[in-house]
Structures are given as C-alpha cells and as structure tokens.
C-alpha cells in the first residue's frame, strides 16, 4: 500500500483467523478490504453511499465496517453496483434490507442482478483461461437476486459526492459503469481498470475485450486525481497514469 495515500487503517476482527481492513483514503472516502474483493464507502455528512458490495457473504463485514466508522446501517442511503459479477454485487441482496436503501445499476445489468436473465460468460484470452483455471479453487458463491430500484444510463447523475456522473464502460460486461465525481476529483472504475503488483492495467475476464479497451481509453480522458479500482490499491495522479497506460495499449 502507498503509505502517503492510505492515511489510516482500522483492523476489524472477524470469525476464525480472518480480518478485514477499512482504509481511509480521504475523510469522506474509505476502502473496505473484504475477505474476498473490496468495496468503497462514501460519506456525505452522515449519508452513506456504498460502491459495490463484495461477495454474498460480505454483508456482515460491511456492517462491521460501517459500525467501526461510527455509523449505523440506516445511514446507508444508496448502493451503486458497477456490474453484475458476484464479487461486486453478491452482498447487495442482504445489504439492501438494512433500511430505505436505493439500489442502482446500469439498465443492461439490472436483469442479471434481479435474477431475471443469465449472465453472459467472459470470452477468455489464452492467458486469461490459464489464470481462470488457477483461480478455480476459489469459486465464488453465486449472487442472490437483488432488486434494482434505479436503472442507470450513460450521463446520469447520482446525488452523492457533489454529483457523481455515470460513465457507461462496456466490455468487461455489457453494462459496466464508472462513476466520476468531478468536484472531488475521484473516479470509480469498476473492473475496467485494475491495479495489481504495482501495475495499472485493463481488467481481465471480459465479454468483449475490444469494447473494454475502448472504455479504458475513455476513462483515460477523465480529469480525476484519484482512481478507485475494483481490485487493487487506489491510483493517485489518476489522469496521467491512466493516459500513460491507455497510450501503451
């Protein structure tokens, strides 16, 4: 982790020998490192927004994080799902029952998240097929169906962080989205961009790699100082970093 970026870390004990961390990126923004995967919690004067929810067993972990940060479950006002994969929307069904919470996802993702439509499989490259076999021992629990209260479109605005603009980023899935908070200089990329082993790169396991690379290039044009990726550490100096990565594709 970049110690200059990650200002404080709170460790939360869980069952057995597992622990999760909440990482304060900014006073209003925390990264939740889950048993599998991660999510982001944004605080607008006590009104919380959760970006992605981890796998189906993550609800208790996220509840613990909310509590240790001094909030109640009822402070959560909205859940925004960047796409339908089980490590991003698996906890949504449980968390949506905490209170009067609006669940949001792109129009093309909503039928899968609701359980009305099967998820299209990714088209693996040869390298990805080998990686997927290696990860086969870590099969994720299926995401329980969850309601979607608001179906999003490209260019929509969500009322958090001074106004979050929805950017449709097809390729990883057909309805993947990113969220740009221009007033805060923050970009949530979902799995279109990842940050692994110190390297910023396009995401893997895509339904359409060509479309995904177009989406990467579109995100590289966004004026953001911080990119919060679906997997890996947040990326400081995001605009320059993503532009460099996109130019090398």
Buried (B, 14 or more C-beta within 10 A) or exposed (E): EEEEBBEEEEEBEBEEEEEBBBBBBBEBBBBBBBBBBBBBBBBEEEBBBBBBBBBBBBBBBBBBBBEBBEBEBEBBBBBBBBBBBBBBBBBBBBBBEBEEBBBBBBBBBBBBBBBEEEBEEBEBEEEBEEBEEEEEEEEBEEBBBBBBBBBBEEEBEBEBBEEBBBBBBBBBBBBBBBBBBBEBBBBBBBBBBBBEEEEBBBBBBBBBBEBBBBBBBBBBEBEBBBBBBBBBBBBBEBBEBBBEBBEEE
